[in-house]
Each structure stands twice: as structure tokens, then as C-alpha cells.
Amino acid sequence: MTPVRTDQVLGPGLAAACAAMLRRDLLLAFRQRQDLANPLAFFVIVISLFPLGVSPEASFLREAGVGILWVAALLATLLGLDQLFRNDFEDGSLEQWLLLPQPTYLLVLVRVLAYWLVTGVPLILLSPVLGVMLQMPGNLIGILCLTLLLGTPVLSLIGAIGAALTVGLRGGGVLLSLLVLPLYIPVLIFATGTVVAAGNGLPVGAHLSILGAILALAFVLAPIAAATALRISVANT
């Protein structure tokens, strides 16, 4: 079988490489519609079952709704992280990543962007409907969507580090969860705190600024850390 040169697939430039990878990842995601729907279905089911298992009272749902939505979004984001780099690792594409002239951390960033577009964005779009179901006021639903817009990319970026570290391990999904869940706690605290502060009539600018700072920090550092972890994982196999 004649090998395919990477520059023939990705093009000679950095922009061509990133655009080709993003297009490929989105195309594969939409071809595998079952995998695409799993996080969204999990998100809806968890939120729908919570009132049945705890309390359907409107006062309780208004108070706990933001926490329910954010925990469900966090867990739904975790569902597909184990496969973020695993398929490329198993078919040998990951080794070609490391040989490309393009920076590996940029390719990781594009992969995370594609993952967020097919998992995080649908959760954000569906959260207003589920917020109404949980009796949340309209003004808080808007704040909730804003926190999800700032927070879910951080979940994907941090998750990419764990996925890179466990890509060569069998049954790495459990270890991945143990690695990244503690790192998700600051995002969960500040995101829910933002909505609670808005519900109490307090300013939320400081909370949103902290979430934005966490996103900026993760945007800069997480792809570099994930790229380094990928090199270590490939070298140890």
C-alpha cells in the first residue's frame, strides 16, 4: 500500500492543516450520529430524572437547578473524552501528528474545538429549555447560558490533558475521570456561584471575569500540556 504524504492531506500551511483537521473531525462526528447524540441524551435524562428522585417542588428546583444543570453538563462532557485521541492512537495517525511540521499543540487545540462544537454547543443550546423545566427564572437562564459558554470549553481543554495521558491505557476512561474531575471543581464553583449571585441580586462581573481568566489560562496552557502528554504516551508504547 502506497503511503499518503501528510502534506498531501493537510496542505503545506498551518491554516490548511488546522482547517483540514477541523473539517475531518466534524465530518466524522456527524457520520457517527449515535456517538454524537449520547452526551446530549445523557444530559437530558439526568436532568429529567433528578426531580423524580429528589423532589419535584418548584422552590427546590429553582434553588438547585443551576447545580443540577452544571453537574449534568460536566458529566456529559466526560462521556466522549476517552475517544478524543484513542482512534488516532490505534490506527497510527497520532505518530504522524508528532512528525508534522505544524505545532502539535495547535492540532490538539483544533481537535478540542471540534469536540466542543459537537458536545458543548448542543448542551448550551438545550440548557434554556431544561432551565425552564427546572423552574429557573428567565434572567437566570441567560446567566446560566453565559457560564456554560465560558465554562464548557474549559472542561474540554482540561479533559484533553487527561485523554492524552491515558490514550495508551486499556480502560483509561475511569482513570481519565479520576484525573480531570478534581480540576473541574473551580469551574463548577465559579459557574454556579455566578448564577446564585445573580439570583440574589448581586453583581456577577467578578465571577464572569474569573471564569474568563480560567478559560484564557486553559486555552494557552492545556493544548501545550496535552501535546506533551501525547508525546510521552506515544514514546512509552
Backbone hydrogen bonds, N-H to C=O, Kabsch-Sander energy under -0.5 kcal/mol:
donor,donor_aa,acceptor,acceptor_aa,energy
5,R,3,P,-0.6
8,Q,5,R,-0.6
9,V,5,R,-1.1
10,L,6,T,-3.1
11,G,7,D,-1.2
17,A,13,G,-2.0
18,C,14,L,-2.5
19,A,15,A,-2.6
20,A,16,A,-2.4
21,M,17,A,-2.2
22,L,18,C,-2.4
23,R,19,A,-2.5
24,R,20,A,-2.4
25,D,21,M,-2.7
26,L,22,L,-2.3
27,L,23,R,-2.2
28,L,24,R,-2.5
29,A,25,D,-2.2
30,F,26,L,-2.3
31,R,27,L,-1.3
32,Q,28,L,-1.7
33,R,31,R,-1.2
36,L,32,Q,-1.7
37,A,33,R,-2.0
38,N,34,Q,-1.3
40,L,36,L,-0.5
41,A,37,A,-2.9
42,F,38,N,-2.7
43,F,39,P,-2.4
44,V,40,L,-2.2
45,I,41,A,-2.6
46,V,42,F,-2.5
47,I,43,F,-1.7
48,S,44,V,-2.3
49,L,45,I,-2.4
50,F,46,V,-1.6
52,L,48,S,-0.5
53,G,49,L,-2.1
54,V,50,F,-1.9
61,L,57,E,-2.3
62,R,58,A,-2.4
63,E,59,S,-1.5
64,A,60,F,-2.7
65,G,61,L,-1.7
68,I,64,A,-2.4
69,L,65,G,-2.6
70,W,66,V,-2.3
71,V,67,G,-2.4
72,A,68,I,-2.3
73,A,69,L,-2.3
74,L,70,W,-2.4
75,L,71,V,-2.5
76,A,72,A,-2.4
77,T,73,A,-2.0
78,L,74,L,-1.2
79,L,75,L,-0.8
79,L,76,A,-0.7
80,G,76,A,-0.5
81,L,78,L,-0.8
82,D,78,L,-0.6
83,Q,80,G,-1.1
84,L,81,L,-1.9
87,N,83,Q,-0.6
89,F,85,F,-2.1
90,E,86,R,-2.6
91,D,87,N,-1.8
92,G,88,D,-0.5
92,G,89,F,-0.6
93,S,88,D,-0.9
94,L,88,D,-2.1
96,Q,92,G,-1.0
97,W,93,S,-1.8
98,L,94,L,-1.4
99,L,95,E,-0.6
99,L,96,Q,-0.9
100,L,96,Q,-0.9
100,L,97,W,-1.1
106,L,103,P,-0.7
107,L,103,P,-1.4
108,V,104,T,-2.4
109,L,105,Y,-2.0
110,V,106,L,-2.1
111,R,107,L,-2.2
112,V,108,V,-2.5
113,L,109,L,-2.3
114,A,110,V,-2.4
115,Y,111,R,-2.2
116,W,112,V,-2.7
117,L,113,L,-2.3
118,V,114,A,-1.5
119,T,115,Y,-1.1
120,G,116,W,-0.8
121,V,116,W,-2.1
123,L,119,T,-1.3
124,I,120,G,-2.1
125,L,121,V,-2.4
126,L,122,P,-1.9
127,S,123,L,-1.5
129,V,126,L,-0.6
130,L,126,L,-1.7
131,G,127,S,-2.7
132,V,128,P,-2.0
133,M,129,V,-1.7
134,L,130,L,-1.6
135,Q,132,V,-1.7
136,M,131,G,-2.6
141,I,137,P,-1.6
142,G,138,G,-1.4
143,I,139,N,-1.3
144,L,140,L,-2.7
145,C,141,I,-2.4
146,L,142,G,-1.8
147,T,143,I,-2.4
148,L,144,L,-2.3
149,L,145,C,-2.2
150,L,146,L,-1.7
151,G,147,T,-2.8
152,T,148,L,-2.4
154,V,150,L,-0.5
155,L,151,G,-1.8
156,S,152,T,-2.0
157,L,153,P,-2.5
158,I,154,V,-2.8
159,G,155,L,-2.3
160,A,156,S,-1.5
161,I,157,L,-0.9
161,I,158,I,-0.8
162,G,158,I,-1.4
163,A,159,G,-2.7
164,A,160,A,-2.2
165,L,161,I,-2.1
166,T,162,G,-1.7
167,V,164,A,-0.6
169,L,166,T,-1.7
172,G,169,L,-1.0
174,V,171,G,-0.7
175,L,171,G,-0.7
176,L,172,G,-2.8
177,S,173,G,-2.0
178,L,174,V,-2.0
179,L,175,L,-2.0
180,V,176,L,-2.3
181,L,177,S,-2.2
184,Y,180,V,-1.1
184,Y,181,L,-0.8
185,I,181,L,-0.6
185,I,182,P,-0.7
188,L,184,Y,-2.3
189,I,185,I,-2.7
190,F,186,P,-2.5
191,A,187,V,-2.4
192,T,188,L,-2.2
193,G,189,I,-2.2
194,T,190,F,-1.6
195,V,191,A,-1.4
196,V,192,T,-2.4
197,A,193,G,-2.5
198,A,194,T,-2.1
199,G,195,V,-2.2
200,N,196,V,-1.5
201,G,198,A,-1.3
202,L,197,A,-2.8
208,L,204,V,-2.5
209,S,205,G,-2.2
210,I,206,A,-2.1
211,L,207,H,-2.3
212,G,208,L,-2.5
213,A,209,S,-2.4
214,I,210,I,-2.5
215,L,211,L,-2.3
216,A,212,G,-2.5
217,L,213,A,-2.5
218,A,214,I,-2.6
219,F,215,L,-2.7
220,V,216,A,-1.7
221,L,217,L,-2.7
222,A,218,A,-1.8
225,A,221,L,-2.5
226,A,222,A,-2.9
227,A,223,P,-2.4
228,T,224,I,-2.2
229,A,225,A,-2.4
230,L,226,A,-2.3
231,R,227,A,-2.0
232,I,228,T,-2.0
233,S,229,A,-2.6
234,V,230,L,-2.7
235,A,231,R,-2.2
236,N,232,I,-1.5
237,T,234,V,-1.2
